[in-house]
Amino acid sequence: MLHHTFERTCPFRRLDMLVGLPSIGSRGLLAQLLLVGALLLLVGLVPLRNLLAQENDLRAPVSQEISYMRDIEPILESYCFDCHGYGESEGGLTLDSYPSEEARLADPSTWLAVLKNVRADVMPPDGAERPSADQERLLATWIKTQVFRTDPEMPDPGHVTLHRLNRLEYRNTIRELMGVDYDTSVEFPPDDSGDGFDNNADALSISPLLTEKYLLAAADIVDRAVPKVSRVVSSLTIDPTRFGAAAKRGWSFDEPATASTTFQTAQRADYRLTIPFDIRSSFNFNDSRASVTFRLDGEPFFEKPYQWNPNQSGLARFATELSEGEHTLQVVVTPKKKASKELDGKPIAIDDGTFVRLALQPILVEGPLDRSRWNVPSNYHRFFPRTEPPSDWFEQNRYAREVLTDFCGRAFRRPVDDGFLNRLLSLAGFGQAPRVGTPVDANEDSFELKIARAMTAALASPRFLFRIEQPAPDSTDRFPLVDEYALASRLSYLLWSSMPDNQLFELARDGQLRANLPREISRMLADERSSAFIDNFVGQWLQTRDVETVSIDALAALGLREEYDQIRDYLRTVPDGFSRPGDEVEQRQKDAYQRYRELRRYRDALDQRSRVDMGRQTRAFFAYVIREDRSLLELLDADYEFLNDRLAKHYGITPADSAGTRLDGDLRKVSLPAESPYGGVLTQGTFLLVTSNPTRTSPVKRGLFILDNILGTPAPPAPAEVPELEAAAETQEHAKTTLRDLLEIHRREALCQSCHARFDPLGLAFENFTAIGTWRNTENGAAVDASGQLISGEPFRDVQELKSILVGSRRLDFYRCLSERLLSYAIGRSLSFGDELSLDRIVEELEANGGRASTLIRGVIASSAFQRMRVASGDVASTR
């Protein structure tokens, strides 16, 4: 189906007639690239058709071990129907109105909400009688096995859309494959996100604009990376500034000038000097003329007169034999006529703003010129294993197949098939010789240029741009394991955001990657490339990517904006200087200046360096927990932080282990005083800034963030008719009202109360932290009240007690939420109902192993969603 749709819509559907392309050059480049890309798109779709089997019903059979009428309805009657049955529908939810068993089982979204609320102790509400642990377990099992139809022995891995490399993955892959750092943030449009991550395959669409960008990028990257010849003459570039400071502006034709520099040659041989230069002239005429001379070791090899010309350039080229050692290159400007006028019969120079100058461009020294002494180009052996291609046509074609087999295997992250390779060779201009021993035509494009053409086509192919996966050939399960090449790619793009390295490729080729997974995971996390996982996962889960750009007015956030504006406006009226000594006006001015300087320090407290450090702090904290295999609960509450001088000063923290010594500019782990409210990502500037409004804190945003990203129990969106809290906060009537009081007013609306009861206490617990992450004890003159009670019933007095609750009674919620986030990031799709069983197993392992970071990562990698795939095109459990 996919193939037929492509054929109907692709304007290049007759490209099967193509057998090759002319050599890549500047003329017609875009047209050639479009042809290359379109052909490879067509070729690249062939394996996709093979992967798409006929539609099958992959759902697990409904388990008959648990009866709804016998086992489940009594539980719901006892604990749920008072609000969600017998005609009641709190929150719009009714559980006893399904017309049939089929209708009940066909509503997984409702039962997922039931599962989440019961598991998080949100329902039944605090104070109401709760089902026993066995009853909750029975309800959860029924939902997962009968409503979600999950087979415990073989969970459905879910449907993953064909996964395009996002901008960062493309950049990292190109860097590893080609040795070129291609700035995709400039060259490509931004990627869309799905469920908070920009590697979600469903969001990674490909537009005509992006297709064109890929085609142009492929040509540019190959042109920069791949040598087009097997030998190049050695060269040295001399920067004009080596001739002295005057070289920057150029030597005037009005004054004689001589400048020189030296260069070294390694051996006696023939060399060639190429000296490009410009004659820079003013727009208006200047009648100065001069002779330009270049000398090598005192002997002139170029001399020519020049005069005013608004647009003139020159080129001095000289070839000669040079001995080994140091040589002197000299430039001489000899004026022939100097612009002047006479005064009292004597010539005088007149500066009328016109000029003529000599300006050098970078000078090239090439040699030895004897080809037998030329060198292999830099980067040559990255792509070509031999020093030179064979001269025999047959051998050269065989060598081309060898080179492209290796390159395409790495570029496509799996071995390339012969059919694709034959088309690629034909496209590049390779063909069979009439007989063995026929020499290569000297007038043909170079071997390297042909290979470069094929590589350009390969980088424009879906096999490179998409992560195409295949099932393991020996897997007979209903949901087969992905083959080891696909597993290697899943691992590398999870932990490195890049292609597999040679070790992963070799293990996959030998069928030994699964057998060595624990060792490889440890190796990959220890590799510096795992910083991509830290940056990208944390950057999106905790939104550290936004901390550098989020709009925050530091003065307004600290309640100092009005005072600052008043003093600034007053000082603008003050004349330069002060009044007479002892005058009251002078003292008022001095006081105003002093206070203005103090307020400017507050204004600059949140400068760009501090924002960058905050993002680094969060990433360093997460990296420490992951790489040191610490408990994940330390992400929420810890007795240490990562600080430098600037951050310690900003937060007002004196590290317990610093003994009064200064920290340096680099972040390092320090112990916190016992009474410190800091420690963990929720008290770092990153979280506090991205969950604030531009001029004040936002308990609503902070509470919702914790529900979404820490506890995994998001609140439903607010009804459209509910008034905005933040609008009320900006009115004059409530300008001096605390946010706690504003929220109390807001909750008087019946529609607001149920949702705000979930997130208000969480957000208000952080009201001691300003919008810029500093500590405060009062808000608008009133003491900050950070106490509250979670909807699940746990009371707390301040942020320290809330953090204790999060790592105590609510730790399983955090384990599950973080597992959901990481699993979604790892597999590149939104989670489906069938993933609940995999998440259960990860959470159980985390609880049994003290929340160790390695347990989470290994659990995600061991999950069915990561290890297996569907081989049919139909969805089973829709995305939740």
N, C-alpha and C positions, 0 to 999 in steps of 0.2 A: 504493500500500500504506500509506504513511504517512497519507494523507488518510483512508482507510477506518478505520484504527486509531483515529485521532482521533475520527471520528464515532461509533464504538462506545463510546468511553470518556468523551467530553466530556459533562457534564450539561447543557450549553447548546447542544446540536447543532441545536435548532430556532430558533436566533437569527436565521436568515434572515428570520423574520417581523418582526423589529424594524425600525422605520423612524426612530426617534428616541428621545431620553431627555428627562426633565424637567431643568430647570436644576440645576446643581450647587449644593447647599447642605449644611448640616450634617445635616439629617434624611435618613436613608436613603442616606448617602454611600457606605458600603461596598457596599450592594446595587447602586447605580448603577455603581460602579467595576467590580464583578464582571461586570455586563452589558457594559460598555464593553470590558473586557479580553477577555472571552470572544468577543464579536463580532469584535474585531480579530484575535484568534487565528485564528478561522475564515477571515476574509478574507485574513490574512497567509499562510495555507498554500497559496493558489492558485498563486503562482509556483513554489513548491517542487515541485508535481506536474509543472509544465512542465519543470523541470530534470532530473527523474529519468527517464532513458530506459530502455528495456528492457535486461535483463541481456545484456552482450556479453562475449566473451572478449577482453580487451584485452592479453593477454600478447604479448610479441614472439615471433616464431618462433625456435626453437632454432637457433643458428648451427652450421653443419656444417664450418666452417673449422678448428675444433680438435677432434680426436678424443680421447676419454678414453683409449681403449686404446692409441692410438699416441703421444699427446703427454703425457698427464697421469699415467697409472698408472706409467710408468717413473720419474717424479720422486718420486712417493709411495713407490715401492718403495725407492728409493735413500736417502731421507732420513726417511721417516715410519713405514714398516711394521715396523721393528724394535721400536717401542713401541706402534704402533697398527694392527698387522696380524700375519699369521702366527700367529693365536691370542693375541696380546698386546693388552691393552686398558688401557694406562696412563690414569688419570683417567677410566675408563669410556668411552673413545673408541676405536672400531674403524672403520677406513676401507675394509677389504676384504671386508666381509660383506654388502654390499647384494645382494639376490637378483636385481635387474634394473637396467637403465639408468634406467627410470622411477622406481624407488625411490630411486636415488642423486640424481636431479634433484629429487625431491620432498622433500628434507631440507635446505632452505636454512639453517636455524639452525646445523647442524653445520658447514657449509661457510663460514658467516660467521665462526664461531669459528676455523676453520683460517686464513682470510684474515687475521683480526686478529692471530693469534699469529705467523704467518710475517712479516707486515708489521712487527710490533713487535720482531722478532728474539728473541721468547720461545721459539719453536719453529723448527727443532730447538734443543735446549738449548745453553747456552754450552759450548764445548769440542767439540761434535759438528760433523761436516762439514755445511756449509750449501749449499743450492742456489745457483746463480749468479743474478745479477740478471736475466738473460734468462729463466731457468727460473721465478723468482718472478713475473715479469711474465706469463709464459704461464699459470701456475696462476691468478693473479688474474683474467686475462681470461676464462679458462674459467669460473670461478666466477660472475663478473658477467654474462657473456653467456648461458651455458647453464643454470646453476643458478638464478640470479636472473632470467634472461630479460630482461635490460635491453637495449633498443635504443639503441645509442650515438647515433643520429641523432634519436631522440625518446624520451628517458627518461620513464617513467611518473611523473607528478607525485604519485601517491599519493592516497588517499582522505582527505578532511578532513570530519569530522563538522560538521554545522551549528554555527557558532561563536557561542556566546553571549558577550556582553560580560561580562568579569569585573568585580569590584567597582571596581577602580581605573579600568578603561576606561569603565565607566558613569559614574563620578564626573567624570572628565575630559571626557567627551563632553557631559554635562549642563552642565558649567561653560562649555564653548565654545558650546553651542547655546542655552542658556537664561540664562546669566549668573548661575547659582545654584551655590554650593558645597554640594552635598548630601553629607553625611558618610555614605558607604556603609559605612564600617567599623563604625559604630554601628547603622545601620538594616538592613543585610543580613547574613545569616549568612556565615561565611568560605567562600571558594572552595576546592574540592579541587584538588590538583595532580596532574599526570601527567608522568612523566620529569623531575621537579624543577621544573616551571613551572606557575604557576597560570593560564596562558592556553592550556593544552592543551585543545582542544575536546572530546576524549573524556571529560575529567574535569569539564567544565562542565555538569553536569546541571541540570535545573530542577525543583524540588519544589513541591508545593502551597503550602508556606509561602513559598517565594521568589516564586511567582506572586502571592500576596496582597501581599507586600511591594512588588512592582513596581507593582501597581495603586494601592496607597496612596501610594507615592512619586510616581507620575505626577500625582495630584491635588494633592499637597503642593507639588511643584515648580512646576506651572502656577499654582497659587494665589499663590505667592511671586513669580513672575517676570512674569506676563502681566497688564497693566492690564485692568480690567473696564469702564472708561469711557474716553472720548476726551478728556475735560477734567476737571481737578481744581482745586480752589481751592488757592492757595498757603498754606502753613502754616509755623508756627514753633513748636517745642517748647521750653518753659522748664523746665529741671531744678529741682526744689525746693531743691537745695543752693545755688543762686544767691541765696537769701534769707538765707544765713548758716549757721553751724555748728549752730544750734539746730534747723534744719529737719530734720536727720537723726533726732533723737529726738522732735521735736514740741514745740509750745508748751503749757505747763501752763495749766490753767484756774485755778490758784491765784495766778498772777502776771500783771499786765498786760504785754503784749508787742506790739511793732510791728516789722515787718521789710519790706523793699522790694527791688525789683530793677528794671531797665530793659530795654526792648526797642526795636527800630527798625522803622519802617514806611517803605516805599520811595515811597509816593505817597498823596495824599489819597483816601480811599475809605471804604466801609463795611467794618468788621471785626467778627469775633465772637471773644470770649474764652470758653474753657471751662475751668473750674477744678474738677477732682475732688479731694475730700479725705475723710479718715477722722476720726472721733471715736474715739480709742483710749482704752479704759477698762480698769481693773483688774478682776479677777474679783469681788472684794468691792466693796460699794457705797461710793461717794464722793459726798458731797452738793455738790460744787463745780459751779457753773454759770457760763457765760460767754457773751458775745455775740461772734460771729465776723463781722468786717466786711472786705470787699474794696473797695479804692479804686483808681480809675484816674485818674492825673494829679490826685490830691487829692479827686476826687468819688466818694463811695460809690455802688456799684451793687449791692451785696448786703450785707444785714445780717440775722442770724437768731440767736436764742438756742439754746444746746445745753446738755445736761447728761449725767450718767453714763448710759452705755448700752454694754453689752459688745460690741455689733455694730451699728455705725451708720456710714453714709457719706453724704456730701452732694455736691451738684453746683451750682456757681455758673456761670451762662451769661449773657453780656451781649453785645449787638450795638449798635454805635454808629459814627458817622463819626469817623475819626481823621485828623489832618493828617500830612503827611510829616515824619519826624524821630523824635526820642527820646521815649518815653513811660514813665511810672513806674507800676508796679503795686505795691500795698501791701496787706499783710495785718495786721489788728489783732485782738488777743484782749483783750476787756475783761471781767474777772471780775465776776460779779454776787453771788456769795456765796462766802466762803472758809471751808473747814472749819476749825473752831477749838474750843477749850475755854477755860474761864475758870480762872484761878488767882489767888486773893486779889482777885477781882472784876475782873481784867484779862484780855482775850482773848489766848490764845496759840495758835500753830499747832502742830498735832500731826502728826508724820509716822508714819502707821499703815500705810505700804506701799501704800495705794490711790492712784489717780490718774485724771485725765481730761486728755487732751491732744488738740490739733489737729495732724494730720499731712497735708501736701499731697502730692498725686500730680502727675506731670508735667502742666504747663499747656499748652494748645493755643491759639495765636493764628492765626486763619484770616482771609484777606482778600487782595485785595479780593473782596467777595461778589458783585459784578456778574459774571455768567457770561461776558460778553464779554471780561473780563479774566482769565479762568482760564487755566491753563497746561496744556500737554501733559504727561501723567504721565511720570515718569522710566522709562526702559526702553521707552517706547512705540514708538519707531521701530526698535527691534530686531526687532519683530514686524509692525508696521503701517507701510507706506511713506507713506501719506497722513496728513494732519493729522486728518481726520475721515472717517468712512465716508459714502458717498452716502446721500441721503435717499430716492432712488428704489429701489423693491424690486428691480427687474431689475438695476440697476447695482450694488446692494449684493451681490446674489448673485454677480455677475461679479467683484466685488472680493474676495469671500470665496474664490472659486476661485483668484484670483491670490495671495492671502495664503497659503492652505494649500498651493498648489503649490510655492511657494518654501520654506515651512517643512518640508513633508514631504520635499522633495528633499534638504534639508540633514540632516534627522533620519534618513532612510533611506539616506543616502549615495549616492543615485542618483535619477533622475527617477521620479516617481510616475505610475502609469497612471490613465487616466480612470475605469475601473471602481471602483478603490479610492477615488479622490477623490470620486466621486458618493456612495458609501456613507458616506464621512466627512462630507460636507456634509449629507446627510439625517440622519445621527446627531446633528449639531450643531444641527439645527432650521432649516436653510436650505431654501427651496423656491422654485418658480417663481411669479411673480405672475400674476394672471389676465390682465393686459395691461401693456404697456409704459407707464410713467408712474405706476403705482400707488404711492402713498407707503407707507413702512414704518409698521406699526402702532406707535404710541407706547407701547402697553401690553406689547409684546413685550420679551423679554430684550434687552439691549444687544448690538450687533454684536460688541463685544469679548468679552462673556461667551459668546456662541455659539462664537466662534473658540477661546476657552479650553477649551470643552468638547471641541471637535474635537482640539485639541492634547493634551489629557489622553488621549483615545483613541489618538492616534498614538504617544504615549510608552509605552502599554501594548501596542503591537503587536509581533509578532515581527519586523517589518521594522525596528524600532528596536532591539529587544533582541538580535537576531541579525545577524550579518554575512552577509547573503544575497548570493550571487555568481552571475554569469551569464557564459557564454562570449562572447568577442568575436564580433560578428555576421558579420565577414568572415573568420573563421578556419576553414579547412577541414581542419586537421590532425586526426590521430587523437586527440591530446590538445590541444584548442584552447587558445589564449591566453585568460586571463580578460579581460573587457572592461575598459576604462580606468577605469571607476568602481570596480570591484573592486580593480584595481591601486592606485588612489589610497587606498582603505581599507587594503589590505595594507601600503602604505608608511607611512601615518599611524599605524596601530596598532603597527607595528614600532618606529618612531623616536620617536613622541610618546605612545603609549598613549592616543590620542584620535582624534577624527574628522578628516577632511581639512579644510584651510582653503579659503578662496575660490580661491586660486591653483591648488590641486590640482583643485578642482571645475571651474574654467574650462578647464584643460588637458584634463581628461577629457572634458568636453563637446565640445571642439573636436577630439578625437582626437589630441592632441599630447603626451600625457604620456610615452609610451614614447620618443618622439623627443627628449624633454628630460630623461630620467631622470638622467644624471650631474649636470646643473645642479641639479635638484630635490633630489637626495640631499645635495649639498653645502649647499644652502640650509636644508634641514630639520635637518641636524646642527648648523649654526651657530645655529639658533633655540633660545631658552632652553627650549622645550618638549621638546627632546631630552634634557633631564635626566631625564625619565621613563624613557627607554630605559636610561640609565646606572643609575638607581636600581633598576629592576625586573629588568633582565637580570643585573647584577652582584649585586644583592640575593639572587638565587636561585642563580645559577651559583656564586658564592663565598660565599653564605650570610651576606652582611653584614646581612641583616634580623635575624639571630639574635644578633648580638653584644651587643645591649643587654639581652637577657633570658637568655642562657645562664648557667647556675648555676656560679659559680666562687668558692671560698673562698680569698681571696688569701693569708691566713696559712697555711692548710694547703698550698697550692700552693708556698709558699716554705719549707715545713718549719718554720714558727714557731708553729703552732697550739698545740702542747703547752706551749711556754714561755709563750705569751700567757695561756693558761687558768690555768696555775700562778700567775703573778704577779697576775693579776686576782683569783683566789681568795684569795691572801695579803693583798692590799690591802683586801679586804672585811672582813678580821679586824682591820685596823689602826684604833684609835680616832682620833677627830678630834684633830688637833694632833700634835706630835712629842714625844719624850721629852726629858729634860734635855740641854742642849748637851754635845756630846762623847760622849754615850752611844753605844755600838755599835749599839743597836737603832735609834736615830735615823738613823745612817748607812745601815743596811740599808734602812730605809724610804725614804730619799732615793734610794738606788740603784734601788730597786724602782719608785718613781714615775718616775724618769728613763727606765728601760728600758721601762716601760709606755707612756710617751709615744712612744718610738721605735717600739714595736711597733704602736701605733695608726696611725702614719703608714704602716707597711707594710699594715695592714688596710685603710686608706682609699686605697691606691695605685690600686685599680681601682674608682673611683667612677663614677657614672652619666655624668658629663661626659666622663671618659676613654673610656668605651665608645662614646658618641656620636661623639667625635672619631675613634676607630678606624674606625668605619663610614664617616665622611666622608672619612678618609684614603684608604681603598681606592677609594671612588667617585671622588675627585679624581684619583687616579693613573690609573684607567681612562679617565676623561674626557679627561685630558691626552693619553694615547696615541691615543685616537680622534680628538679634534678637531685635534690637531697632526699627525695622520697619521704617527705614529711606528711603529717596528717593534713588532709584537706580542710579540716576544721580550723587550722591556723589561718586560713584565708579570711575567716570571720573574726577571730579573736586570738591575739598573740601578745606575748610580752616583749616583742622586739619590733623594730621597724628598719627600713632602709632609708638613710638620710644622708644629706651633705650639709654644709654650713648654711646654705641658702634655705633649704627646706626646714632645718631645725629652727632657724630664726623665724621663719614664716609661721610655723605651728606653735612656737613658743615652747619647744621641747628641749630640755637638757638631758641628754642620754645618761642613763644610770652608769654606764661603763666608760664614759669619756673622761672622767676625773678632771673636768674643766678644760681639757685640751680641745683645740679646734679640730673640726672635721675638715676634710679637704673638699674640692669640688666634685669628686666622684662619690657616688652612692656607696655606702657600706652598711652592713648589718650592725645595729646597736641595740642594746637592751634598754627598755623603757622603765621609768620609775614605777613602783608598785601601784601608785594611785593614778597613773596616767590613763585618760580615756581613750588615747590613741592605741593603735595596734590592730592590724587587719585592714582589708581593702575598703571597708565601709567607713572608716574614719580618715581615709586618705583624700587629698585634694581632688583627685580624679572623680571619685563618686560624688563628692560634695559640690563640685562645680557643675558637672553635667546634669545634676538633678536640681539645680537652682534656676530661678528666674533672673533676668538681667540686673534687677535692682534689689532682690531680696531672696531669702530662702523659700523653698516650696515643699512643705511637708507632704503634699499630695504626690508630687513627682518622686520624692524620695521613698515614700511608702509604696507607690506603684512599682518602682524599680525593684525594690526588695521582693515584692510579691512575684514579679515576672522573672527575675534573674537569680534570686537566692532561694525562695521557697517554692517556686513553681506553681503558685495558686493565683493566677491573674484574676483581677476583678473584671466584670463585664463593663463595656464602654458606657459612659454616662448618657442618659437620655437627652435628646436634643433640646427639650424644653427646660432643662435644669440650668439655672444661672451660673455663670462662671465665678468661682471663688476669687480668682486673681483679679477680676474686674472690680469686685467689692473691695479688695485690698488696696486698690489704687485711688479710691474715692476719698475726698477730704473727710467725710464723716468717720471713716475707719482708718485714717492715715496713722493714728497713734495706737491702734488696737493690736494686740498680739495676735499672731496667726492661730494660736490655740483658741482664742475667743472667737475669731472669725470662723473657724471650723465648727465651733459649737453652734454659731448662728446658721451656718450652712446646713448642718445636720438636722435642723428643725424641719427642713423639707422632707416629707415622707419618702420621696423617691431617692433621696441622697443617703439616708441613714444606713441602709443595709450595706451599701458598698463602702461608705466611708468608715464604717466600723471595722472593716478589714485593713485599710491602709493608713488611716489617720494615726493610730497609736504608733505604728512603725515609723512614720515620717516625723512625728513630733518628738520621738526619742532623740532625734539628731538636731533639735533646735538650738542646742548649745553651740553648734558649729555654724558659722556664718556662711554666706554664699561663696566666700573665697577660701573656706577651709580653716579659718582661725577660730579660736575658742572665745566664747562670751558667756557671761553669767546673767546678763539682763537683756531684755528686748523692749524698746520704747519705755524705759524706766522701770519696768516690772521684772522681777526675777523669773528666769526661764524655768518652766515646769516641764521636765522631760519624762514624767511618769506616764504610765498607761497600762493597758491590758490587751493582750492579743485576743483575737476572736475565738481562738481555741482555749482561752481561759487563763493563761499564765500572766500574772501581774509583774510589773517591773517599776523601779524608781528612776532609773536613768539609763544611759546608753550602755554602761558597763553591764548592768543586769540584763538588758535586752540581748547583748551579745552572748552572755552566759546561757540564756534560754535558747538562742539559735544554735549553739554548739552542744546543747544538752537535749532537752525534750524534743526539739525540732530538727535535730541533726539529720534524721532520715529524709525529711523534706528537702534539706539542702543537698544531700547525696543524690536524691532522685533528680532534682532540678539541674544540678551540674552535669549529671550523667545524660540527661535529655539534651542539654546544650552541646555537650561534646560529641554525642552520638550523631546529632543532626549535622554538626560541622564535619565530622569524620566521613559520613556517607554522602554528604552533599545533597540532602533532600530533607523535606519536612517529615516529621515522624508520623507514622500511621498507627492505627489501633493495634496492629499486630506486633508493634515494638514493645508493648507493655511487659511482656514476659521477659524479654531480654533486659529491660531496665530493672525488673524485679531481681534478676540474678546478679546484676552489677551491684545494686544496693545491698543485697544480702552479703556479697563478698566484701564490700566496703565496711559494713558493720562488723563483720567477723575479723577484719584485718586492721581495725583502728583507723579506718578512713585513709589508708596510705594512697598517695598519688599514683604509684605504680599499679595498684589494684584497679583504679579507674581506667587508666590508659589501656592496660592489658585486657580488662573486661570489655571495653568498647571494641578493641581489635578482635577479640575472640567471639564477638556477638554474631548471630546469624546474619544480621543486616550488613556487617562488614565482610564476612567470609563468603557469603553465598549470593546467588542472583536468581532472578526469574529467567526462564527461557521462553516465556510466552509474552505476548504483547498486551494482554489484558490486565487491568488492575484487579486486585482482590479486595484488600481493605483500603478504602479511600483515605487520603491524607486528612488528618484531623485538624 
